[in-house]
Structure formats: C-alpha cells, structure tokens
Amino acid sequence: MSDTSTLPDIIRANHPLDRIIQTCLSGLAPNTQQAYKRWIAKFQSSGYELTREGVSLWLQSLSLAGQSGMSVNQAQAALKKLVNEAAEHHAVSFELARQVDSLKSRKHKGVRTGRWLTLDECKSLLGVVNRGTLAGKRDLAVFALLLGSGLRREEACGLEVGQLRTHEGKWYLANVKGKGARVRTVGIPAWAVGLVQDWLESAGIEDGRILRSFKQ
C-alpha cells in the first residue's frame, strides 16, 4: 500500500479495514470504542490522505469546524491507534505510523465547564429518595457510589459484591475498571458503605453485581 492512500485503499491492498479497526478498538472501554469508531469513520469519509500532513489537515479542519480541543485530541488518538494497528498488519509502513504518531496533541486552556453539585445539593438529592422501598434502597446505593466514590456510571454498574472490601477500618472498592481499561482502587466513605450494604441486605444479594434491575 502507498503511504499516500486514503483509508479505503487499505481494503484494495487486501488488508481488511474492518478487521484492523476491530483489533484497534479491542480492549478499550465501550464509550471509548464508540468515540474512536466515530472519529475513524469521519476521517474515512473526509477524503484526506492517510499521511502525516493529511491527518494534520483533517485535525485542523475539525478545529475550524468548532470542535473542542479535547475532541480534536481524541480524534487524533483514534487515528494514531488505527495507523499503528495498520502498521502491525503491514497495511501501512511503520515509517508512516511513526510520522502520524509524532503529531503533537492540542493544548486546551481554561476550566472544564459542567454542572457540579454542592454538598447541600448532594444531601438534597439523597433526601428525596424513598428509603422505605427496595427500589429506593437501590437508588440510594447508586447515588452512594456515584457521589461517595466519584465513579462513572459504567464503573458503578460493573461493580460486584466481592470488590467491596475493608482494611484496617477503611472501606474501598478493589479492581475498579475504568476508561482505557485502567484498573484502580477507589476509596468509599462509611456513609456510602452503609447505603450499599442496606441495599444488598434488603435485596438478599450476596454475590454478583451490586447494582441490578428487579421486578417489584
């Protein structure tokens, strides 16, 4: 394959693009997979050449179109991973992969905006849940994990009972799988542990997923 080809040329060079993309995305968190797949598809339909200059021009076009610095950096990361995977499959040269990999990420300044809850708002949120129902106890366990340990939704939903542990009087969540398949240990405050344990005991859950749906 020529180093001035667009992505569809990988297929014409008898290197199945779908398989390369699938391998490129394997092992990534579900949300990251979706985002990378979307950026790869956007580049594929853009018509830019699969070269260092072509990728750089495409990234510039994203910035000019109003994409944030974080989004442009994510698009760049997706292309870098794809090109490196393509090089491993001998669909592009390792020199091309090196050139694309040498592109610098965009710097973005300022404070990330968002809606951050205050302590009083967190207390108010917990206070509106009906603690007398099983559904309410489950919802409180959800809020406890999100607010108490700062978990992402996917991280909380993937937790299992065995990951809730204690050591020297301190509670923690072991082997929490996060973005980019990273695994870490996360502390959990006593008040949040109490809400989670109340849910587990009320629902009769002894193993498996902590958070789950049920029929009332």
Stockholm file with secondary structure:
# STOCKHOLM 1.0

chainA/1-216         MSDTSTLPDIIRANHPLDRIIQTCLSGLAPNTQQAYKRWIAKFQSSGYELTREGVSLWLQSLSLAGQSGMSVNQAQAALKKLVNEAAEHHAVSFELARQVDSLKSRKHKGVRTGRWLTLDECKSLLGVVNRGTLAGKRDLAVFALLLGSGLRREEACGLEVGQLRTHEGKWYLANVKGKGARVRTVGIPAWAVGLVQDWLESAGIEDGRILRSFKQ
#=GR chainA/1-216 SS CCTTCCTHHHHHTTCCHHHHHHHHHTTSCHHHHHHHHHHHHHHHHHCCCSSHHHHHHHHHHHHHTTCCHHHHHHHHHHHHHHHHHHHHTTSSCHHHHHHHHTCCCCCCCSCCCCCCCCHHHHHHHHHTSCTTSHHHHHHHHHHIIIIIHCCCHHHHHTCBGGGEEEETTEEEEEEEECGGGCEEEEECCHHHHHHHHHHHHHHTCCSSBSSCCCCC
#=GC SS_cons         CCTTCCTHHHHHTTCCHHHHHHHHHTTSCHHHHHHHHHHHHHHHHHCCCSSHHHHHHHHHHHHHTTCCHHHHHHHHHHHHHHHHHHHHTTSSCHHHHHHHHTCCCCCCCSCCCCCCCCHHHHHHHHHTSCTTSHHHHHHHHHHIIIIIHCCCHHHHHTCBGGGEEEETTEEEEEEEECGGGCEEEEECCHHHHHHHHHHHHHHTCCSSBSSCCCCC
//
